Amino acid sequence: MWSSVSLARNRESIFGLVQDRELNLKEPDVQRRDYERAVELISDGKIITAPLFSNHFPLDQYLDAYHFIEAQGDRSLKVFIDVA
């Protein structure tokens, strides 16, 4: 997996260096461990996520969802359009 932060600036020169030097790039799995820990904490109820969700809309009301986002502005954190 490529890190968009470290490779985005000068992608061609980095790939050239990797090829010329026959290097293997590896991303540390710190992010993966952090993600897994966050999922665990949320699953265990130790992190409350409900206040982050502004609203849910069924798929057939997707336009209402966009109108809600426009009307709420900065007060809307996460709006879901439920497809199932």
C-alpha positions, 0 to 999 in steps of 0.5 A, spaced: 500 500 500 502 506 498 502 512 502 499 518 498 502 523 503 509 521 502 509 519 494 504 524 492 509 530 491 514 527 486 511 520 484 516 519 478 522 520 481 521 516 487 519 510 482 525 511 478 529 511 485 526 504 487 527 501 480 534 504 479 536 501 486 531 495 486 528 497 493 522 494 496 517 499 499 513 497 505 508 501 509 508 500 516 502 497 519 501 502 524 495 505 521 492 498 520 493 497 528 490 503 529 484 502 525 483 495 528 483 498 535 478 503 533 474 498 530 474 494 537 473 500 541 467 502 537 464 495 537 465 494 545 461 501 546 467 505 549 467 510 543 460 513 542 459 515 535 452 516 535 453 524 535 457 524 529 451 522 525 447 527 523 441 523 519 439 517 515 436 517 508 433 512 504 436 511 497 429 514 494 430 520 498 437 522 496 435 529 494 432 530 500 439 528 503 443 533 499 438 539 501 439 537 508 446 537 508 446 544 504 441 547 509 445 544 515 452 547 513 457 546 518 452 543 523 452 536 519 457 532 520 455 525 517 449 524 513 448 517 510 444 514 504 442 507 506 442 503 500 439 497 503 
